[in-house]
Amino acid sequence: MKRTQIYIDDEMFSFLEKESKLKNKSISELIRESIRGNYIYNSNVMVKRLHDVFGQWSDRLVDVNTYIRDMRKDRKL
């Protein structure tokens, strides 16, 4: 594990102190859980979703430029 230093405002620190006591966890542990839940999990979900849709249109002959132009025909600039 690496050691790092962060700066947070008083309101955030006060909240973390209360949560720390309520959950019987260190402030550092709460911050790690938050990072894990908000960044690592979300990026893994995004990668999984990209893998799920990869190649779905591979069997279709579509000219991307024409497709986009057709979608934008009705737009007024």
Backbone hydrogen bonds in HBPLUS format (Angstrom, degrees):
<---DONOR---> <-ACCEPTOR-->    atom                        ^
c    i                          cat <-CA-CA->   ^        H-A-AA   ^      H-
h    n   atom  resd res      DA  || num        DHA   H-A  angle D-A-AA Bond
n    s   type  num  typ     dist DA aas  dist angle  dist       angle   num
A0013-PHE N   A0009-ASP O   3.02 MM   4  6.30 161.5  2.05 153.9 159.7     1
A0014-SER N   A0010-ASP O   2.87 MM   4  6.02 159.0  1.91 149.8 155.4     2
A0015-PHE N   A0011-GLU O   3.01 MM   4  6.24 160.0  2.05 147.3 152.5     3
A0016-LEU N   A0012-MET O   2.93 MM   4  6.20 162.9  1.96 151.4 156.0     4
A0017-GLU N   A0013-PHE O   2.87 MM   4  6.10 152.4  1.94 148.5 156.2     5
A0018-LYS N   A0014-SER O   3.08 MM   4  6.36 161.6  2.11 150.6 154.4     6
A0019-GLU N   A0015-PHE O   2.93 MM   4  6.19 168.0  1.95 156.6 160.0     7
A0020-SER N   A0016-LEU O   2.83 MM   4  5.84 152.7  1.90 143.2 151.3     8
A0021-LYS N   A0017-GLU O   3.12 MM   4  6.41 153.9  2.19 145.8 151.1     9
A0022-LEU N   A0018-LYS O   2.91 MM   4  6.16 163.3  1.94 153.0 158.3    10
A0023-LYS N   A0019-GLU O   2.83 MM   4  5.89 167.0  1.85 155.0 157.8    11
A0024-ASN N   A0020-SER O   2.89 MM   4  5.49 112.4  2.36 129.2 143.6    12
A0025-LYS N   A0020-SER O   3.03 MM   5  4.92 146.7  2.15 133.4 142.2    13
A0030-LEU N   A0026-SER O   3.07 MM   4  6.45 155.2  2.14 149.9 156.3    14
A0031-ILE N   A0027-ILE O   2.99 MM   4  6.28 158.0  2.04 152.8 158.5    15
A0032-ARG N   A0028-SER O   2.92 MM   4  6.20 161.7  1.96 150.9 155.8    16
A0033-GLU N   A0029-GLU O   2.92 MM   4  6.13 160.4  1.96 149.6 154.9    17
A0034-SER N   A0030-LEU O   2.99 MM   4  6.17 153.5  2.06 143.8 151.1    18
A0035-ILE N   A0031-ILE O   2.96 MM   4  6.24 160.8  2.00 153.3 157.9    19
A0036-ARG N   A0032-ARG O   2.87 MM   4  6.03 165.9  1.89 151.7 156.2    20
A0037-GLY N   A0033-GLU O   2.85 MM   4  5.97 159.7  1.89 147.4 153.0    21
A0038-ASN N   A0034-SER O   2.87 MM   4  5.89 154.7  1.93 148.2 154.9    22
A0039-TYR N   A0035-ILE O   2.88 MM   4  5.54 160.6  1.92 147.1 152.0    23
A0041-TYR N   A0036-ARG O   3.09 MM   5  6.31 157.5  2.15 164.0 169.7    24
A0043-SER N   A0039-TYR O   2.98 MM   4  6.05 158.1  2.03 148.1 153.9    25
A0044-ASN N   A0040-ILE O   3.05 MM   4  6.23 154.9  2.11 148.7 155.6    26
A0045-VAL N   A0041-TYR O   2.94 MM   4  6.21 155.3  2.00 153.2 160.3    27
A0046-MET N   A0042-ASN O   2.97 MM   4  6.16 157.2  2.02 145.3 151.4    28
A0047-VAL N   A0043-SER O   3.03 MM   4  6.23 161.5  2.07 146.8 151.1    29
A0048-LYS N   A0044-ASN O   3.01 MM   4  6.21 158.6  2.06 145.9 151.8    30
A0049-ARG N   A0045-VAL O   2.94 MM   4  6.20 158.9  1.99 150.9 156.4    31
A0050-LEU N   A0046-MET O   2.94 MM   4  6.20 154.8  2.00 150.0 157.1    32
A0051-HIS N   A0047-VAL O   2.98 MM   4  6.24 156.1  2.04 148.6 154.8    33
A0052-ASP N   A0048-LYS O   2.94 MM   4  6.20 146.5  2.05 144.1 154.0    34
A0053-VAL N   A0049-ARG O   3.17 MM   4  6.45 145.9  2.29 146.2 153.1    35
A0054-PHE N   A0050-LEU O   3.00 MM   4  5.96 126.9  2.29 142.5 156.2    36
A0056-GLN N   A0053-VAL O   3.16 MM   3  5.66 157.9  2.21 142.8 138.3    37
A0058-SER N   A0055-GLY O   3.15 MM   3  5.00 166.1  2.17 107.5 110.0    38
A0060-ARG N   A0057-TRP O   3.07 MM   3  5.43 167.5  2.09 117.8 120.7    39
A0067-TYR N   A0063-ASP O   2.94 MM   4  6.13 165.4  1.96 160.0 164.9    40
A0068-ILE N   A0064-VAL O   2.93 MM   4  6.14 163.4  1.96 156.4 159.4    41
A0069-ARG N   A0065-ASN O   2.97 MM   4  6.14 164.9  1.99 149.3 153.9    42
A0070-ASP N   A0066-THR O   2.88 MM   4  6.03 160.9  1.92 153.5 158.4    43
A0071-MET N   A0067-TYR O   3.07 MM   4  6.32 148.5  2.17 141.9 150.4    44
A0072-ARG N   A0068-ILE O   3.05 MM   4  6.29 141.4  2.21 145.8 156.2    45
A0072-ARG N   A0069-ARG O   3.17 MM   3  5.15 126.1  2.48  93.7 107.4    46
A0073-LYS N   A0070-ASP O   3.45 MM   3  5.29 160.6  2.49  97.6 103.1    47
A0075-ARG N   A0072-ARG O   3.08 MM   3  5.36 154.7  2.15 111.2 119.2    48
